[in-house]
C-alpha cells in the first residue's frame, strides 16, 4: 500500500493532488480546515481509501496529536511507500509589515513554516526505523527567492521552508533508512490564492496590475498540470535530495 499524507486539500493544488492520487493501491490521509466533501464522495463511490482530518494547521501546538492520529491509519508492515505533501499555505497578509497585525504575522508563519516543520519532524521520527520508501514534498514558491512588497511574511515563510528542506536533506545523509525531501515551487496557478492576490490593495502590493494581467492574458497554469508535476516528484527515480525545484526549471 502507498500512503499519502496531504495538507491543504480543501481546494486548489492540494485538492487536485489528492483527486489524482485517489486510486486502488493508495491510502490518502487529508488534512484541511474544512472537509472536502467531493473527495470524500469520490472515495466512497469508488471504494478508495481516504481518511479526512478536519484541522486548522495554524494550531501548531496540536500537531503532535494530529500526527499520532494519522499514523493510527498506517499499517507499517503493509507500506511500500509513505509520502508527506506539505501543501497548505496562505499568502495573507498582503500588507506592508507595519500594517500587519501580530496575529496575522503569527498565523502566516504557523501555517507556511512551522506546520510543515512540525509535521516533517514527526514524520521522520515515526518512520526512523522503517526501510520503506519515504518522501516529503514541501510546496514552496518562487517568492521564497524573490522579494515582493506586501508579501514580507509570505516570502519569508517560503524562504525559511526552502532552507529547512536543504538542512533536513543533509541530516538524512547519515541515516540508515533516510527520508527523501524536496522543495517544489509550483509557479503561478489559477486557484483561489491568485484570486485573493488580485483582490489586494495597490497601496500594499505594487505588483497588483501584473497579477491581474496574468489572469486576463490566460498566463496562469492549470491546477491539474501542476498537480501532475508534483506527483511526478513522488515517483521520480532522479529525485534530487534537498533540491529546491521550480516548475519552470529545465
Secondary structure as UniProt FT lines:
FT   STRAND          2..7
FT   HELIX           12..21
FT   TURN            24..25
FT   STRAND          26..32
FT   HELIX           37..46
FT   STRAND          49..54
FT   TURN            57..58
FT   HELIX           60..62
FT   HELIX           63..71
FT   TURN            72..73
FT   HELIX           76..78
FT   STRAND          81..86
FT   HELIX           97..99
FT   HELIX           102..109
FT   HELIX           110..114
FT   HELIX           115..126
FT   TURN            127..129
FT   STRAND          133..140
FT   HELIX           142..144
FT   TURN            149..150
FT   HELIX           152..172
FT   TURN            173..174
FT   TURN            176..177
FT   STRAND          180..185
FT   HELIX           192..198
FT   TURN            202..204
FT   TURN            206..207
FT   HELIX           208..216
FT   TURN            217..218
FT   HELIX           223..235
FT   TURN            237..238
FT   TURN            241..242
FT   STRAND          244..246
FT   TURN            247..248
//
